[in-house]
Amino acid sequence: MSTGAAGVLAWTGASTLLIAGLSLLGGGTLAQARAATAADLAALAGADALAVAHGDPCGVAAEVASRNDARLTACELREWDVLVTVEVVAAPLPERTARARAGPDPRDQQTVTRP
């Protein structure tokens, strides 16, 4: 193999590794965005269920997370707020997690009491 061919082969290999690395980085970023979206939607659904006195706001949040290809890993009710944590699989990278909170405006809570 000539020196010129070896150089082309080395540049091709380096370019391939760079593209693969950027692809993994982009995949991780996309998975994090998906996790954040799923967490926001799950928290909003849980807060809405809580506001209408649904019996299982965390169950509603889990269903919404599942419909967004995420898994609800934690759900907590704090008065009228619903706090959730979700996880999204980002293979071959580690899972991505996101947290969200939804509930009424804190200024409105002065006049509302939870049953």
OpenMM code with the backbone's topology and positions (N, CA, C; nanometers):
from openmm import Vec3, app, unit

residues = "MET SER THR GLY ALA ALA GLY VAL LEU ALA TRP THR GLY ALA SER THR LEU LEU ILE ALA GLY LEU SER LEU LEU GLY GLY GLY THR LEU ALA GLN ALA ARG ALA ALA THR ALA ALA ASP LEU ALA ALA LEU ALA GLY ALA ASP ALA LEU ALA VAL ALA HIS GLY ASP PRO CYS GLY VAL ALA ALA GLU VAL ALA SER ARG ASN ASP ALA ARG LEU THR ALA CYS GLU LEU ARG GLU TRP ASP VAL LEU VAL THR VAL GLU VAL VAL ALA ALA PRO LEU PRO GLU ARG THR ALA ARG ALA ARG ALA GLY PRO ASP PRO ARG ASP GLN GLN THR VAL THR ARG PRO".split()
positions = [
    Vec3(0.0861, -0.1162, 0.0000),
    Vec3(0.0000, 0.0000, 0.0000),
    Vec3(0.0911, 0.1230, 0.0000),
    Vec3(0.0563, 0.2203, -0.0806),
    Vec3(0.1388, 0.3410, -0.0879),
    Vec3(0.1035, 0.4355, 0.0264),
    Vec3(0.1896, 0.5333, 0.0479),
    Vec3(0.1699, 0.6298, 0.1551),
    Vec3(0.0427, 0.7102, 0.1338),
    Vec3(0.0105, 0.7452, 0.0112),
    Vec3(-0.1115, 0.8207, -0.0180),
    Vec3(-0.2364, 0.7409, 0.0163),
    Vec3(-0.2364, 0.6120, -0.0147),
    Vec3(-0.3518, 0.5274, 0.0155),
    Vec3(-0.3689, 0.5109, 0.1664),
    Vec3(-0.2579, 0.5014, 0.2386),
    Vec3(-0.2652, 0.4878, 0.3841),
    Vec3(-0.3234, 0.6146, 0.4459),
    Vec3(-0.2850, 0.7296, 0.3912),
    Vec3(-0.3391, 0.8552, 0.4411),
    Vec3(-0.4889, 0.8660, 0.4186),
    Vec3(-0.5343, 0.8259, 0.3005),
    Vec3(-0.6779, 0.8280, 0.2700),
    Vec3(-0.7523, 0.7326, 0.3626),
    Vec3(-0.6956, 0.6169, 0.3851),
    Vec3(-0.7578, 0.5182, 0.4740),
    Vec3(-0.7649, 0.5720, 0.6173),
    Vec3(-0.6590, 0.6383, 0.6621),
    Vec3(-0.6588, 0.6949, 0.7973),
    Vec3(-0.7639, 0.8051, 0.8095),
    Vec3(-0.7740, 0.8930, 0.7105),
    Vec3(-0.8747, 0.9995, 0.7135),
    Vec3(-1.0165, 0.9430, 0.7080),
    Vec3(-1.0346, 0.8392, 0.6301),
    Vec3(-1.1665, 0.7753, 0.6211),
    Vec3(-1.2057, 0.7156, 0.7565),
    Vec3(-1.1111, 0.6483, 0.8210),
    Vec3(-1.1381, 0.5901, 0.9529),
    Vec3(-1.1685, 0.6967, 1.0565),
    Vec3(-1.0907, 0.8041, 1.0556),
    Vec3(-1.1124, 0.9126, 1.1509),
    Vec3(-1.2478, 0.9787, 1.1270),
    Vec3(-1.2828, 0.9992, 1.0023),
    Vec3(-1.4129, 1.0599, 0.9690),
    Vec3(-1.5280, 0.9708, 1.0139),
    Vec3(-1.5127, 0.8426, 0.9946),
    Vec3(-1.6163, 0.7482, 1.0360),
    Vec3(-1.6359, 0.7518, 1.1874),
    Vec3(-1.5258, 0.7554, 1.2612),
    Vec3(-1.5353, 0.7627, 1.4073),
    Vec3(-1.5993, 0.8933, 1.4522),
    Vec3(-1.5650, 1.0027, 1.3873),
    Vec3(-1.6235, 1.1323, 1.4211),
    Vec3(-1.7739, 1.1321, 1.3962),
    Vec3(-1.8158, 1.0790, 1.2835),
    Vec3(-1.9584, 1.0736, 1.2504),
    Vec3(-2.0323, 0.9833, 1.3490),
    Vec3(-1.9725, 0.8710, 1.3850),
    Vec3(-2.0356, 0.7808, 1.4818),
    Vec3(-2.0493, 0.8487, 1.6179),
    Vec3(-1.9464, 0.9215, 1.6601),
    Vec3(-1.9529, 0.9923, 1.7877),
    Vec3(-2.0597, 1.1000, 1.7874),
    Vec3(-2.0685, 1.1763, 1.6794),
    Vec3(-2.1714, 1.2795, 1.6692),
    Vec3(-2.3113, 1.2183, 1.6649),
    Vec3(-2.3226, 1.1032, 1.6026),
    Vec3(-2.4515, 1.0336, 1.5971),
    Vec3(-2.4957, 0.9914, 1.7365),
    Vec3(-2.4033, 0.9380, 1.8158),
    Vec3(-2.4362, 0.9000, 1.9541),
    Vec3(-2.4738, 1.0218, 2.0368),
    Vec3(-2.4011, 1.1305, 2.0196),
    Vec3(-2.4316, 1.2534, 2.0922),
    Vec3(-2.5700, 1.3047, 2.0544),
    Vec3(-2.6007, 1.3037, 1.9265),
    Vec3(-2.7325, 1.3471, 1.8805),
    Vec3(-2.8427, 1.2570, 1.9318),
    Vec3(-2.8177, 1.1261, 1.9344),
    Vec3(-2.9162, 1.0319, 1.9870),
    Vec3(-2.9430, 1.0541, 2.1342),
    Vec3(-2.8383, 1.0842, 2.2097),
    Vec3(-2.8543, 1.1127, 2.3522),
    Vec3(-2.9319, 1.2408, 2.3763),
    Vec3(-2.9046, 1.3417, 2.2950),
    Vec3(-2.9763, 1.4688, 2.3063),
    Vec3(-3.1232, 1.4503, 2.2732),
    Vec3(-3.1509, 1.3741, 2.1692),
    Vec3(-3.2892, 1.3468, 2.1308),
    Vec3(-3.3617, 1.2690, 2.2404),
    Vec3(-3.2955, 1.1712, 2.2987),
    Vec3(-3.3564, 1.0926, 2.4068),
    Vec3(-3.3841, 1.1799, 2.5285),
    Vec3(-3.2955, 1.2739, 2.5585),
    Vec3(-3.3181, 1.3640, 2.6726),
    Vec3(-3.4386, 1.4538, 2.6461),
    Vec3(-3.4522, 1.4994, 2.5234),
    Vec3(-3.5681, 1.5830, 2.4875),
    Vec3(-3.6968, 1.5015, 2.4966),
    Vec3(-3.6926, 1.3765, 2.4527),
    Vec3(-3.8102, 1.2897, 2.4624),
    Vec3(-3.8478, 1.2667, 2.6089),
    Vec3(-3.7477, 1.2479, 2.6941),
    Vec3(-3.7739, 1.2275, 2.8375),
    Vec3(-3.8366, 1.3523, 2.8986),
    Vec3(-3.7848, 1.4693, 2.8644),
    Vec3(-3.8392, 1.5944, 2.9191),
    Vec3(-3.9832, 1.6147, 2.8746),
    Vec3(-4.0110, 1.5860, 2.7482),
    Vec3(-4.1479, 1.6004, 2.6975),
    Vec3(-4.2425, 1.5033, 2.7675),
    Vec3(-4.1992, 1.3779, 2.7813),
    Vec3(-4.2826, 1.2776, 2.8477),
    Vec3(-4.3075, 1.3154, 2.9937),
    Vec3(-4.2062, 1.3685, 3.0612),
    Vec3(-4.2230, 1.4093, 3.2008),
    Vec3(-4.3216, 1.5257, 3.2116),
    Vec3(-4.3094, 1.6229, 3.1238),
    Vec3(-4.4021, 1.7367, 3.1262),
    Vec3(-4.5456, 1.6915, 3.1044),
    Vec3(-4.5657, 1.6074, 3.0044),
    Vec3(-4.7015, 1.5613, 2.9739),
    Vec3(-4.7585, 1.4748, 3.0858),
    Vec3(-4.6750, 1.3899, 3.1448),
    Vec3(-4.7211, 1.3038, 3.2541),
    Vec3(-4.7592, 1.3877, 3.3758),
    Vec3(-4.6782, 1.4879, 3.4078),
    Vec3(-4.7089, 1.5742, 3.5227),
    Vec3(-4.8376, 1.6525, 3.4988),
    Vec3(-4.8540, 1.7049, 3.3779),
    Vec3(-4.9766, 1.7788, 3.3469),
    Vec3(-5.1001, 1.6893, 3.3555),
    Vec3(-5.0890, 1.5682, 3.3025),
    Vec3(-5.2024, 1.4757, 3.3081),
    Vec3(-5.2343, 1.4376, 3.4525),
    Vec3(-5.1306, 1.4132, 3.5323),
    Vec3(-5.1520, 1.3802, 3.6725),
    Vec3(-5.2162, 1.4954, 3.7486),
    Vec3(-5.1707, 1.6180, 3.7226),
    Vec3(-5.2281, 1.7355, 3.7890),
    Vec3(-5.3729, 1.7567, 3.7468),
    Vec3(-5.4018, 1.7323, 3.6202),
    Vec3(-5.5392, 1.7448, 3.5721),
    Vec3(-5.6285, 1.6407, 3.6391),
    Vec3(-5.5777, 1.5180, 3.6512),
    Vec3(-5.6539, 1.4123, 3.7176),
    Vec3(-5.6762, 1.4465, 3.8651),
    Vec3(-5.5760, 1.5030, 3.9287),
    Vec3(-5.5897, 1.5437, 4.0686),
    Vec3(-5.6936, 1.6545, 4.0834),
    Vec3(-5.6939, 1.7477, 3.9901),
    Vec3(-5.7872, 1.8610, 3.9964),
    Vec3(-5.9324, 1.8175, 3.9831),
    Vec3(-5.9571, 1.7082, 3.9102),
    Vec3(-6.0954, 1.6619, 3.8934),
    Vec3(-6.1266, 1.5461, 3.9886),
    Vec3(-6.0426, 1.5303, 4.0912),
    Vec3(-6.0619, 1.4293, 4.1963),
    Vec3(-6.0606, 1.2869, 4.1425),
    Vec3(-5.9756, 1.2596, 4.0439),
    Vec3(-5.9568, 1.1227, 3.9945),
    Vec3(-5.8914, 1.0423, 4.1058),
    Vec3(-5.9253, 0.9171, 4.1159),
    Vec3(-5.8760, 0.8336, 4.2251),
    Vec3(-5.7284, 0.8006, 4.2196),
    Vec3(-5.6646, 0.8064, 4.1006),
    Vec3(-5.5254, 0.7651, 4.0881),
    Vec3(-5.4492, 0.8566, 3.9923),
    Vec3(-5.4134, 0.9778, 4.0362),
    Vec3(-5.3408, 1.0697, 3.9477),
    Vec3(-5.2067, 1.0133, 3.8997),
    Vec3(-5.1388, 0.9370, 3.9847),
    Vec3(-5.0106, 0.8796, 3.9440),
    Vec3(-5.0298, 0.7700, 3.8391),
    Vec3(-5.1417, 0.6990, 3.8459),
    Vec3(-5.1733, 0.6011, 3.7426),
    Vec3(-5.1968, 0.6673, 3.6079),
    Vec3(-5.2640, 0.7808, 3.6100),
    Vec3(-5.2858, 0.8575, 3.4869),
    Vec3(-5.1516, 0.9062, 3.4330),
    Vec3(-5.0659, 0.9562, 3.5213),
    Vec3(-4.9336, 1.0025, 3.4798),
    Vec3(-4.8525, 0.8883, 3.4193),
    Vec3(-4.8605, 0.7698, 3.4787),
    Vec3(-4.7871, 0.6538, 3.4267),
    Vec3(-4.8367, 0.6149, 3.2881),
    Vec3(-4.9672, 0.6206, 3.2677),
    Vec3(-5.0230, 0.5869, 3.1362),
    Vec3(-4.9762, 0.6858, 3.0299),
    Vec3(-4.9768, 0.8135, 3.0629),
    Vec3(-4.9325, 0.9158, 2.9673),
    Vec3(-4.7838, 0.8992, 2.9377),
    Vec3(-4.7031, 0.8706, 3.0388),
    Vec3(-4.5602, 0.8467, 3.0163),
    Vec3(-4.5401, 0.7274, 2.9234),
    Vec3(-4.6149, 0.6211, 2.9483),
    Vec3(-4.6047, 0.5008, 2.8650),
    Vec3(-4.6417, 0.5290, 2.7199),
    Vec3(-4.7438, 0.6103, 2.6987),
    Vec3(-4.7853, 0.6448, 2.5625),
    Vec3(-4.6807, 0.7293, 2.4903),
    Vec3(-4.5880, 0.7853, 2.5669),
    Vec3(-4.4798, 0.8648, 2.5091),
    Vec3(-4.3464, 0.7899, 2.5156),
    Vec3(-4.3551, 0.6565, 2.5170),
    Vec3(-4.2370, 0.5689, 2.5169),
    Vec3(-4.1425, 0.5971, 2.6334),
    Vec3(-4.1995, 0.6242, 2.7490),
    Vec3(-4.1208, 0.6476, 2.8699),
    Vec3(-4.1790, 0.5628, 2.9820),
    Vec3(-4.1032, 0.5513, 3.0886),
    Vec3(-4.1484, 0.4757, 3.2055),
    Vec3(-4.1478, 0.5681, 3.3255),
    Vec3(-4.2601, 0.5743, 3.3951),
    Vec3(-4.2705, 0.6556, 3.5165),
    Vec3(-4.1943, 0.5841, 3.6277),
    Vec3(-4.0927, 0.6497, 3.6828),
    Vec3(-4.0130, 0.5871, 3.7886),
    Vec3(-4.0456, 0.6440, 3.9257),
    Vec3(-4.1078, 0.7620, 3.9304),
    Vec3(-4.1472, 0.8203, 4.0589),
    Vec3(-4.2624, 0.9161, 4.0363),
    Vec3(-4.3539, 0.9191, 4.1333),
    Vec3(-4.4673, 1.0104, 4.1290),
    Vec3(-4.5003, 1.0480, 4.2726),
    Vec3(-4.5095, 1.1773, 4.2951),
    Vec3(-4.5366, 1.2258, 4.4308),
    Vec3(-4.6424, 1.3354, 4.4230),
    Vec3(-4.7361, 1.3294, 4.5177),
    Vec3(-4.8380, 1.4334, 4.5278),
    Vec3(-4.8017, 1.5237, 4.6451),
    Vec3(-4.7935, 1.6527, 4.6174),
    Vec3(-4.7690, 1.7522, 4.7230),
    Vec3(-4.8801, 1.8543, 4.7148),
    Vec3(-4.9779, 1.8366, 4.8012),
    Vec3(-5.1002, 1.9164, 4.7974),
    Vec3(-5.1601, 1.9071, 4.6569),
    Vec3(-5.1621, 2.0170, 4.5804),
    Vec3(-5.2212, 2.0154, 4.4459),
    Vec3(-5.1175, 1.9934, 4.3366),
    Vec3(-4.9916, 1.9735, 4.3721),
    Vec3(-4.8852, 1.9540, 4.2740),
    Vec3(-4.8592, 1.8054, 4.2518),
    Vec3(-4.8240, 1.7729, 4.1292),
    Vec3(-4.7822, 1.6372, 4.0947),
    Vec3(-4.6387, 1.6465, 4.0455),
    Vec3(-4.5490, 1.5721, 4.1097),
    Vec3(-4.4086, 1.5687, 4.0721),
    Vec3(-4.3782, 1.4307, 4.0169),
    Vec3(-4.3211, 1.4240, 3.8977),
    Vec3(-4.2933, 1.2952, 3.8345),
    Vec3(-4.1482, 1.2881, 3.7900),
    Vec3(-4.1000, 1.1656, 3.7796),
    Vec3(-3.9708, 1.1358, 3.7182),
    Vec3(-3.9960, 1.0256, 3.6174),
    Vec3(-3.9455, 1.0442, 3.4961),
    Vec3(-3.9612, 0.9431, 3.3921),
    Vec3(-3.8246, 0.9038, 3.3386),
    Vec3(-3.8226, 0.7885, 3.2724),
    Vec3(-3.7002, 0.7348, 3.2153),
    Vec3(-3.7284, 0.6919, 3.0716),
    Vec3(-3.6355, 0.7242, 2.9819),
    Vec3(-3.6471, 0.6863, 2.8407),
    Vec3(-3.5246, 0.6034, 2.8044),
    Vec3(-3.5464, 0.4919, 2.7361),
    Vec3(-3.4360, 0.4076, 2.6902),
    Vec3(-3.3697, 0.4769, 2.5719),
    Vec3(-3.2370, 0.4865, 2.5770),
    Vec3(-3.1604, 0.5526, 2.4715),
    Vec3(-3.0478, 0.4620, 2.4236),
    Vec3(-3.0803, 0.3351, 2.3972),
    Vec3(-2.9781, 0.2372, 2.3595),
    Vec3(-2.8973, 0.2882, 2.2409),
    Vec3(-2.7697, 0.2685, 2.2405),
    Vec3(-2.6856, 0.1939, 2.3349),
    Vec3(-2.6378, 0.2782, 2.4520),
    Vec3(-2.6867, 0.3988, 2.4637),
    Vec3(-2.6484, 0.4882, 2.5732),
    Vec3(-2.7290, 0.4555, 2.6987),
    Vec3(-2.6855, 0.5070, 2.8135),
    Vec3(-2.7645, 0.4870, 2.9354),
    Vec3(-2.9016, 0.5550, 2.9227),
    Vec3(-2.9954, 0.5096, 3.0030),
    Vec3(-3.1290, 0.5683, 3.0023),
    Vec3(-3.1206, 0.7162, 3.0367),
    Vec3(-3.2143, 0.7925, 2.9840),
    Vec3(-3.2225, 0.9358, 3.0138),
    Vec3(-3.3406, 0.9579, 3.1061),
    Vec3(-3.3232, 1.0399, 3.2072),
    Vec3(-3.4317, 1.0692, 3.2998),
    Vec3(-3.4638, 1.2182, 3.2956),
    Vec3(-3.5874, 1.2478, 3.3331),
    Vec3(-3.6311, 1.3871, 3.3417),
    Vec3(-3.7348, 1.3969, 3.4520),
    Vec3(-3.7434, 1.5151, 3.5109),
    Vec3(-3.8406, 1.5418, 3.6166),
    Vec3(-3.9280, 1.6576, 3.5742),
    Vec3(-4.0501, 1.6562, 3.6254),
    Vec3(-4.1413, 1.7672, 3.5970),
    Vec3(-4.2380, 1.7836, 3.7131),
    Vec3(-4.2899, 1.9033, 3.7250),
    Vec3(-4.3894, 1.9361, 3.8268),
    Vec3(-4.5022, 2.0095, 3.7577),
    Vec3(-4.6241, 1.9774, 3.7963),
    Vec3(-4.7400, 2.0486, 3.7430),
    Vec3(-4.8408, 2.0674, 3.8542),
    Vec3(-4.9100, 2.1765, 3.8473),
    Vec3(-5.0113, 2.2092, 3.9462),
    Vec3(-5.0578, 2.3507, 3.9241),
    Vec3(-5.1457, 2.3973, 4.0091),
    Vec3(-5.1965, 2.5334, 3.9918),
    Vec3(-5.0889, 2.6371, 4.0231),
    Vec3(-5.1114, 2.7559, 3.9770),
    Vec3(-5.0235, 2.8685, 4.0066),
    Vec3(-5.0190, 2.8869, 4.1584),
    Vec3(-4.9004, 2.9011, 4.2173),
    Vec3(-4.8916, 2.9172, 4.3634),
    Vec3(-4.9751, 3.0339, 4.4163),
    Vec3(-4.9946, 3.1361, 4.3365),
    Vec3(-5.0762, 3.2496, 4.3818),
    Vec3(-5.2225, 3.2103, 4.3953),
    Vec3(-5.2657, 3.1079, 4.3204),
    Vec3(-5.4049, 3.0630, 4.3272),
    Vec3(-5.4279, 2.9651, 4.4413),
    Vec3(-5.3252, 2.9114, 4.4995),
    Vec3(-5.3407, 2.8093, 4.6035),
    Vec3(-5.3933, 2.8662, 4.7335),
    Vec3(-5.3876, 2.9936, 4.7513),
    Vec3(-5.4371, 3.0540, 4.8751),
    Vec3(-5.5885, 3.0349, 4.8890),
    Vec3(-5.6589, 3.0293, 4.7775),
    Vec3(-5.8037, 3.0208, 4.7832),
    Vec3(-5.8566, 2.8802, 4.7616),
    Vec3(-5.7682, 2.7849, 4.7320),
    Vec3(-5.8102, 2.6484, 4.7023),
    Vec3(-5.7624, 2.5563, 4.8130),
    Vec3(-5.8519, 2.4704, 4.8614),
    Vec3(-5.8137, 2.3706, 4.9596),
    Vec3(-5.8424, 2.2343, 4.9015),
    Vec3(-5.7514, 2.1446, 4.9219),
    Vec3(-5.7647, 2.0100, 4.8676),
    Vec3(-5.8571, 1.9285, 4.9573),
    Vec3(-5.9465, 1.8484, 4.8966),
    Vec3(-6.0386, 1.7662, 4.9764),
    Vec3(-5.9671, 1.6603, 5.0562),
] * unit.nanometer
topology = app.Topology()
chain = topology.addChain("A")
for resn in residues:
    res = topology.addResidue(resn, chain)
    for name in ("N", "CA", "C"):
        topology.addAtom(name, app.Element.getBySymbol(name[0]), res)
